């Protein structure tokens, strides 16, 4: 008569009682079924663990933002020592406009990073907007800017729908969009002189103040747990190819549209205050700078996590550094600067992910907590040491039983 394979590997003799054999087989089958249920429940728990509603720790963000503030103060001091007139008008107005333009790019990069769809096209879009305004600026700010905004919005909508429908990585889709915009940027072979008469320095304080307000309010909203989880819904803790559902459509498409609009505004500001012609290129150096500053500000490269004042402090520090290096005569390529900022941002991401995740519930208050929904309570159905089953006869090595074990 056939018997349990496990018992055969263990070396047990087959039970002579058919009832005992059936009892053992049923108990083994029940154990396997419950083990499979527990494995499935554990997998579901791992999948849902990062989105369990617990708040991320903000201590790492607050501490790092103090470092960024000190860095901004240090670069401000160096710039003041180089030329004290930099902090007086009209030089201060140009500094604020540069900060507002870089800030808009960083806001767009940080927003899309939090949503899990980093927009790699913001640099080329900004350069395209600068070239467009340089050529069409004589028509007026409104007539020159509205077509650029419409085209950028339509492109962002198309890319967002592509990401949501096909569920593909956002950086790949936006990189394809960036390559398409670069084609437009490189249609010019010579620098383009700015034709417009709009001077943004007259509203320098308002423009930089608007960026600062958006940065702080956006960071504060990002610390609210429901908002953070909704905005970063595309971040999957398990299989990255698993569809996240229609709930991620609005944050993905919305952040891509906003970041593209910010890029158009940044490019227009850069062209409007430029005293020299706009040079055609790729614009990817500004994508690298914007993403690097967003990472340095404390926004995680994995999405969702970020601080409150980091964007404002990082942009202020970088703007002061850029002006100081120019006045100092440091000939550092923007691509090299972007690479350095990105490298530092990746280090900050590691710190944010390591020290910003929620604490595990291991404190003393958790000892009496209710059991998890996936836990299994003990029932008499499970086989235990006291299970009333007929044990199989085992072999012995006693001399009085003979060389073949127990006598039967």
Residue pairs with C-beta under 8 A, 6 or more apart in sequence:
1 14
1 18
1 21
3 14
3 15
3 21
4 21
4 24
4 25
4 28
6 28
7 14
7 24
7 392
11 395
12 392
12 393
12 394
13 392
13 393
13 394
13 395
14 21
14 392
15 21
15 24
15 390
15 392
16 393
17 390
19 390
20 389
20 390
20 392
23 389
23 390
24 389
27 383
27 387
27 389
28 383
30 381
30 382
30 383
31 382
31 383
34 376
34 382
37 376
38 374
38 376
41 374
42 374
44 374
45 372
45 374
46 237
46 238
47 237
47 238
48 237
49 237
50 235
50 237
50 357
51 229
51 237
52 358
53 225
53 229
54 225
54 358
54 359
55 225
55 358
56 228
56 305
56 356
56 357
56 358
57 355
57 356
57 357
57 358
57 359
58 223
58 307
58 308
58 356
59 355
60 298
60 351
60 352
60 355
60 356
61 298
61 306
61 307
61 308
61 310
61 352
61 356
62 307
62 308
64 298
64 307
64 310
64 348
64 351
64 352
65 298
65 307
65 308
65 309
65 310
65 313
68 296
68 297
68 309
68 310
68 313
68 314
68 317
69 309
69 313
71 313
71 317
72 313
72 316
72 317
72 320
75 317
75 320
75 321
75 324
76 320
78 320
78 324
79 86
79 87
79 320
79 323
79 324
79 327
80 86
80 87
82 324
82 327
82 328
83 91
83 327
85 91
86 92
86 95
86 323
86 327
87 95
90 201
92 204
93 201
93 202
93 204
94 201
94 204
94 273
95 319
95 320
95 323
96 204
96 205
96 207
96 208
97 200
97 201
97 204
97 207
97 208
97 269
97 273
98 270
98 273
98 319
98 322
98 323
99 208
99 211
99 315
99 316
99 319
100 204
100 207
100 208
100 210
100 211
100 266
100 269
101 126
101 265
101 266
101 267
101 269
101 270
102 266
102 289
102 290
102 293
102 315
102 318
102 319
102 322
103 208
103 211
103 212
103 215
103 311
103 312
103 315
104 211
104 262
104 263
104 265
104 266
104 269
105 122
105 123
105 126
105 262
105 263
105 266
105 286
105 289
105 290
106 290
106 293
106 294
106 297
106 311
106 314
106 315
107 211
107 214
107 215
107 218
107 259
107 262
107 311
108 119
108 122
108 258
108 259
108 260
108 262
108 263
108 290
109 118
109 119
109 122
109 259
109 287
109 290
109 291
109 293
109 294
110 218
110 294
110 297
110 299
110 306
110 311
111 218
111 255
111 258
111 259
112 118
112 119
112 170
112 174
112 255
112 256
112 259
113 291
113 294
113 295
113 299
113 300
113 301
113 303
113 306
114 222
114 228
114 231
114 232
114 255
114 299
114 303
114 304
114 305
114 306
115 170
115 231
115 232
115 234
115 251
115 252
115 255
115 303
116 170
116 232
116 233
116 234
116 235
116 252
116 302
116 303
116 304
117 160
117 163
117 170
117 171
117 173
117 174
117 234
117 252
117 255
117 256
118 170
118 171
118 174
118 291
118 301
119 156
119 170
119 174
119 255
119 256
119 259
119 260
119 263
120 171
120 174
120 175
120 177
120 178
120 284
120 287
120 291
121 155
121 159
121 174
121 175
121 177
121 178
121 181
121 260
121 263
121 287
122 259
122 260
122 262
122 263
122 286
122 287
122 290
123 178
123 263
123 282
123 283
123 284
123 285
123 286
123 287
123 288
123 289
123 290
124 178
124 181
124 182
124 185
124 282
124 283
124 284
124 287
125 152
125 181
125 260
125 263
125 264
125 267
125 283
126 263
126 264
126 266
126 267
126 270
126 283
126 286
127 185
127 267
127 278
127 280
127 281
127 282
127 283
127 286
128 148
128 181
128 184
128 185
128 267
128 283
129 148
129 152
129 263
129 264
129 265
129 266
129 267
129 268
129 271
130 267
130 268
130 270
130 271
130 274
130 278
131 185
131 188
131 192
131 271
131 278
131 280
132 144
132 147
132 148
132 267
133 144
133 145
133 148
133 194
133 196
133 267
133 268
133 271
133 272
134 192
134 193
134 194
134 195
134 196
134 271
134 274
134 277
134 278
135 192
135 195
136 143
136 144
136 147
136 195
136 196
137 144
137 194
137 195
137 196
137 197
137 198
137 271
137 272
138 195
138 196
138 197
140 196
140 198
141 196
141 198
141 268
141 272
144 196
144 268
145 264
145 268
148 264
148 267
148 268
149 261
149 264
152 260
152 261
152 263
152 264
153 257
153 260
153 261
155 177
155 180
155 181
155 260
156 253
156 256
156 257
156 259
156 260
157 253
157 256
157 257
159 173
159 174
159 176
159 177
159 256
160 249
160 252
160 253
160 256
160 257
161 253
162 168
162 173
163 169
163 170
163 173
163 252
163 256
164 246
164 248
164 249
164 252
164 253
167 241
167 243
167 244
169 240
170 234
170 252
170 256
174 256
178 283
178 284
178 287
181 283
182 282
182 283
182 284
185 280
185 281
185 282
185 283
186 280
186 281
186 282
187 280
188 280
189 280
190 280
191 276
191 277
191 278
191 279
191 280
192 277
192 278
192 280
193 277
194 271
194 272
194 274
194 277
194 278
196 271
196 272
198 272
199 272
199 273
200 207
200 269
200 272
200 273
201 273
207 269
211 315
212 312
215 309
215 311
215 312
215 315
216 308
216 309
216 312
218 311
219 306
219 307
219 308
219 309
219 310
219 311
220 308
221 227
222 228
222 231
222 306
222 308
223 307
223 308
228 304
228 305
229 304
230 247
230 251
231 251
231 255
231 304
232 251
232 303
232 304
232 305
233 244
233 247
233 248
233 251
234 244
234 248
234 251
234 252
234 303
235 302
235 303
235 304
236 242
236 244
270 278
271 278
284 335
285 333
285 334
285 335
285 337
285 338
286 334
286 338
287 338
288 335
288 338
288 339
288 341
288 342
289 318
289 334
289 337
289 338
289 341
291 342
291 345
292 338
292 340
292 341
292 342
292 343
292 344
292 345
293 311
293 314
293 315
293 318
293 341
293 345
294 311
294 314
294 345
295 301
295 341
295 342
295 344
295 345
295 346
295 348
295 349
296 310
296 314
296 341
296 344
296 345
296 348
297 306
297 307
297 310
297 311
297 313
297 314
297 315
298 305
298 306
298 307
298 310
298 348
298 352
299 305
299 306
299 307
299 310
299 311
299 352
300 306
300 349
300 352
300 353
300 356
301 345
301 346
301 349
302 349
302 353
305 352
305 353
305 356
318 341
325 332
361 369
371 377
383 389
393 406
393 408
395 405
395 406
396 405
396 406
401 407
